[in-house]
Amino acid sequence: MVEKFIKNIEDIESKFEHITIRRDPENYVTTLTMNHPALNPNDKRVNTMGPGLVEELRFVPEIFRFDPDTRVIIINGSNNCFGSGADLSGSTDEESTPWLTKQYVARMTRIFKSFRDLGKPIIAAIEGLLIGANFELALNCDLRYAKDTASFSFGEVLVGMFPGNAGTHLLARNIGLGRAMEMILTGKTISAQRAYEIGLVNDVFKAERFEKKVYKIAKHLASLAPIAVGIAKQIVNYSNSVPLDVGLELDAYGFGLVSSTEDYKEGIEAMFEGRPPKYKNK
């Protein structure tokens, strides 16, 4: 059944137009590069979050859920830009209604959240602009690293909107209520260095070292026990939404599950024998 599922997914992947997939099976790292040109010819932005890209993002967690050659995913943008926000072409059509808009936004939010739910680490490699919907996608990634020239903005209020794809909630959980309120209510743009200072990104790297630095981190993550890393990711993501007692039980159940794996035994044996462990994702 799983083999048939993977074959169907491979057929879907071959039809992607807005995401380029580069696999490095030797190091178990896969890089996804988004490239969605603006739909309106008067829109000069690059890497907008348009319907075509959203549809392809929908399949990403399913493609890599059972992929044995991918333990860590890096997602970035082409043209030195992670993403410049939602593509609003057609959003004011007469056919649109508040209910249909709500349905579309809710669906996009769930697609972004599926990145959080995937049991493999996802790294957002941010350069250039990070705005609006693309910003919300990055907030659903597990780790965020920025090039020193990157900039960040939730500018929706400047055009009569607000971050509707969970940006309000996720930004506050990452940088605190006061700082999130300032960014969202004023639409101000902050630098990569400021993003690092307030905990929005994990680190900032110089342009000439950026790609190598991010890849080094991804390779390190991929060298660890995949099941333990995946369970740890999911439990950490639950930490803001469950009572402490429930969280402690999740820890106990998760550790019990990990203790039954071959990688658990390999990690302990390698530690006592003074050698690097060789994890098999079993």
C-alpha positions as CSV (number, residue, x, y, z in Angstrom):
1,M,0.0,0.0,0.0
2,V,2.8,2.4,0.9
3,E,4.6,1.6,-2.4
4,K,1.5,2.5,-4.4
5,F,1.1,5.7,-2.4
6,I,4.7,6.7,-3.1
7,K,4.3,6.0,-6.8
8,N,1.2,8.2,-6.9
9,I,3.1,11.0,-5.1
10,E,6.0,10.8,-7.6
11,D,3.5,11.4,-10.4
12,I,2.2,14.5,-8.6
13,E,5.7,15.8,-7.9
14,S,6.6,15.5,-11.6
15,K,3.9,18.0,-12.4
16,F,5.2,20.8,-10.1
17,E,5.7,24.1,-11.8
18,H,6.5,26.4,-8.9
19,I,8.7,24.3,-6.6
20,T,12.0,22.8,-7.6
21,I,13.1,19.8,-5.6
22,R,16.8,18.9,-5.2
23,R,17.6,15.8,-3.3
24,D,20.9,14.9,-1.6
25,P,20.3,11.3,-0.6
26,E,23.8,10.8,0.6
27,N,23.2,13.4,3.4
28,Y,19.4,12.9,3.6
29,V,18.8,16.6,2.9
30,T,16.2,17.8,0.4
31,T,16.0,21.5,-0.8
32,L,12.7,23.0,-2.0
33,T,13.0,26.2,-4.0
34,M,9.8,28.2,-4.5
35,N,9.3,30.3,-7.7
36,H,5.9,31.8,-8.3
37,P,5.8,34.8,-10.6
38,A,3.2,37.4,-10.0
39,L,-0.1,36.8,-11.8
40,N,-0.8,40.4,-12.5
41,P,1.6,41.9,-15.1
42,N,1.6,45.2,-13.1
43,D,2.8,43.4,-10.0
44,K,6.6,43.6,-9.9
45,R,7.1,41.3,-7.0
46,V,8.9,37.9,-7.2
47,N,7.8,34.7,-5.4
48,T,4.3,35.7,-4.6
49,M,2.1,33.1,-2.7
50,G,-0.3,32.4,-5.5
51,P,-2.9,29.6,-5.9
52,G,-0.5,27.4,-8.0
53,L,2.2,27.5,-5.4
54,V,-0.3,26.8,-2.5
55,E,-1.6,23.8,-4.4
56,E,1.9,22.4,-4.7
57,L,2.8,23.1,-1.1
58,R,-0.2,21.0,-0.2
59,F,1.5,17.9,-1.4
60,V,4.9,18.6,0.2
61,P,4.3,16.8,3.5
62,E,2.8,13.8,1.7
63,I,5.7,13.6,-0.7
64,F,8.3,13.4,2.1
65,R,6.4,11.6,4.8
66,F,7.6,8.2,3.6
67,D,10.7,9.3,1.7
68,P,13.6,7.3,3.2
69,D,16.2,9.6,1.5
70,T,14.9,12.8,3.2
71,R,15.3,13.4,6.9
72,V,15.6,17.2,6.7
73,I,14.0,19.7,4.4
74,I,15.3,23.2,3.5
75,I,12.8,25.5,1.9
76,N,13.9,28.8,0.2
77,G,13.0,31.1,-2.7
78,S,14.4,31.8,-6.1
79,N,15.7,35.2,-7.2
80,N,17.2,35.9,-3.8
81,C,13.7,36.3,-2.3
82,F,12.0,33.9,0.1
83,G,8.6,35.4,-0.7
84,S,6.9,38.7,-1.2
85,G,3.4,37.9,0.1
86,A,0.0,36.7,-1.2
87,D,-0.8,37.1,-4.8
88,L,-4.1,39.0,-4.6
89,S,-4.9,39.0,-8.4
90,G,-8.6,38.2,-8.7
91,S,-9.3,38.4,-4.9
92,T,-11.8,41.3,-5.5
93,D,-13.8,39.6,-8.2
94,E,-17.6,39.9,-7.9
95,E,-17.9,36.1,-7.4
96,S,-15.9,36.3,-4.2
97,T,-17.9,36.3,-1.0
98,P,-16.9,36.6,2.6
99,W,-17.7,32.9,3.1
100,L,-15.7,31.7,0.1
101,T,-12.7,33.9,1.2
102,K,-12.9,32.5,4.7
103,Q,-12.8,28.9,3.2
104,Y,-9.8,29.7,1.0
105,V,-7.9,31.3,3.9
106,A,-8.7,28.4,6.3
107,R,-7.5,25.9,3.7
108,M,-4.2,27.8,3.1
109,T,-3.7,28.0,6.9
110,R,-4.1,24.2,7.2
111,I,-1.7,23.6,4.3
112,F,0.9,25.7,6.1
113,K,0.3,24.0,9.4
114,S,0.9,20.6,7.7
115,F,4.6,21.6,7.7
116,R,4.5,21.8,11.5
117,D,2.8,18.4,11.6
118,L,5.3,16.6,9.4
119,G,7.6,14.5,11.5
120,K,10.8,15.8,9.9
121,P,12.6,19.1,10.6
122,I,12.0,21.9,8.1
123,I,14.4,24.8,7.8
124,A,13.4,28.1,6.2
125,A,16.4,29.6,4.5
126,I,15.4,33.3,4.3
127,E,17.0,35.8,2.0
128,G,15.6,39.0,0.5
129,L,12.1,39.8,1.4
130,L,9.8,37.9,3.8
131,I,6.4,39.3,3.7
132,G,2.8,38.3,4.5
133,A,1.7,34.8,3.5
134,N,5.3,33.7,2.8
135,F,6.2,35.0,6.3
136,E,3.4,32.8,7.7
137,L,4.8,29.8,5.9
138,A,8.2,30.4,7.4
139,L,6.6,30.6,10.9
140,N,5.4,27.1,10.3
141,C,8.9,25.9,9.7
142,D,10.9,24.5,12.7
143,L,14.1,26.5,12.2
144,R,14.6,29.9,10.5
145,Y,18.0,31.2,9.3
146,A,18.4,34.5,7.5
147,K,20.9,36.1,5.2
148,D,22.2,39.3,6.8
149,T,20.4,41.4,4.0
150,A,17.0,39.8,4.6
151,S,14.0,41.9,5.8
152,F,10.8,40.9,7.4
153,S,7.3,42.5,7.3
154,F,3.7,41.9,8.0
155,G,2.5,44.8,6.0
156,E,-1.1,43.7,5.5
157,V,-2.6,46.6,7.5
158,L,-1.0,49.0,5.0
159,V,-3.4,47.7,2.4
160,G,-6.5,47.2,4.5
161,M,-5.9,43.6,5.7
162,F,-4.2,41.7,8.5
163,P,-2.2,38.4,8.6
164,G,-5.0,35.9,8.3
165,N,-3.0,32.6,7.9
166,A,-2.2,32.2,11.6
167,G,0.5,35.0,11.5
168,T,-1.2,36.7,14.4
169,H,-0.9,33.7,16.6
170,L,2.4,32.2,15.5
171,L,4.3,35.6,15.5
172,A,3.2,36.3,19.1
173,R,4.2,32.8,20.2
174,N,7.7,33.3,18.7
175,I,8.5,36.9,19.7
176,G,6.0,37.8,22.4
177,L,2.8,39.7,22.4
178,G,4.2,43.3,22.5
179,R,6.6,42.9,19.7
180,A,4.1,40.9,17.5
181,M,1.5,43.7,18.2
182,E,4.0,46.3,17.0
183,M,4.9,44.5,13.8
184,I,1.3,43.6,12.9
185,L,-0.4,46.9,13.8
186,T,2.2,49.2,12.2
187,G,3.3,47.1,9.3
188,K,6.9,48.0,10.0
189,T,9.8,46.2,8.3
190,I,12.6,44.9,10.4
191,S,16.1,43.8,9.5
192,A,17.6,40.3,9.8
193,Q,19.7,41.4,12.8
194,R,16.6,42.7,14.6
195,A,14.8,39.5,13.7
196,Y,17.6,37.6,15.4
197,E,17.6,39.8,18.5
198,I,13.9,39.2,19.1
199,G,14.0,35.5,18.5
200,L,12.3,35.4,15.2
201,V,15.2,33.7,13.5
202,N,17.7,31.3,14.9
203,D,20.8,32.9,13.4
204,V,22.0,35.3,10.7
205,F,24.8,34.6,8.3
206,K,26.8,36.7,5.8
207,A,25.7,36.4,2.2
208,E,28.8,34.6,1.1
209,R,28.5,31.9,3.8
210,F,24.7,31.7,4.0
211,E,24.0,28.6,1.9
212,K,26.9,26.6,3.3
213,K,26.0,27.4,6.8
214,V,22.4,26.4,6.4
215,Y,23.3,23.2,4.7
216,K,25.8,22.3,7.4
217,I,23.0,22.7,10.0
218,A,20.7,20.5,7.9
219,K,23.3,17.8,7.5
220,H,23.9,17.8,11.2
221,L,20.2,17.4,11.9
222,A,20.0,14.6,9.3
223,S,22.8,12.7,11.0
224,L,20.7,12.4,14.2
225,A,18.2,9.7,15.0
226,P,15.2,10.5,12.7
227,I,12.5,9.0,14.9
228,A,13.7,10.8,18.0
229,V,14.0,14.1,16.2
230,G,10.6,13.7,14.6
231,I,8.9,13.0,17.9
232,A,10.7,15.8,19.7
233,K,9.6,18.2,17.0
234,Q,6.0,17.3,17.4
235,I,6.0,17.4,21.2
236,V,7.7,20.8,21.2
237,N,5.0,22.1,18.8
238,Y,2.3,20.9,21.3
239,S,3.9,22.7,24.2
240,N,2.0,25.9,23.6
241,S,-1.4,24.4,23.3
242,V,-1.7,21.7,26.0
243,P,-1.7,21.9,29.8
244,L,1.7,21.0,31.5
245,D,0.4,17.7,32.9
246,V,-0.7,16.6,29.4
247,G,2.7,17.7,28.0
248,L,4.5,15.7,30.6
249,E,2.5,12.6,29.6
250,L,3.3,13.3,25.9
251,D,7.0,13.3,26.9
252,A,6.7,10.0,28.7
253,Y,4.8,8.3,25.8
254,G,7.2,9.7,23.3
255,F,10.2,8.5,25.2
256,G,8.7,5.1,25.6
257,L,8.2,4.9,21.9
258,V,11.8,6.1,21.1
259,S,13.2,3.5,23.6
260,S,11.8,0.7,21.4
261,T,13.8,1.7,18.3
262,E,17.0,0.3,17.0
263,D,18.4,3.8,16.8
264,Y,17.9,4.3,20.5
265,K,20.1,1.2,21.2
266,E,22.6,2.3,18.6
267,G,22.9,5.7,20.2
268,I,23.7,4.3,23.7
269,E,26.1,1.7,22.4
270,A,28.0,4.3,20.3
271,M,28.2,6.6,23.3
272,F,29.8,3.9,25.5
273,E,32.1,2.7,22.7
274,G,33.3,6.2,21.9
275,R,32.3,6.2,18.2
276,P,29.8,8.1,16.0
277,P,26.4,6.4,15.9
278,K,25.0,5.1,12.6
279,Y,21.3,5.6,12.6
280,K,19.0,3.6,10.3
281,N,15.7,5.3,11.0
282,K,14.4,2.1,12.6
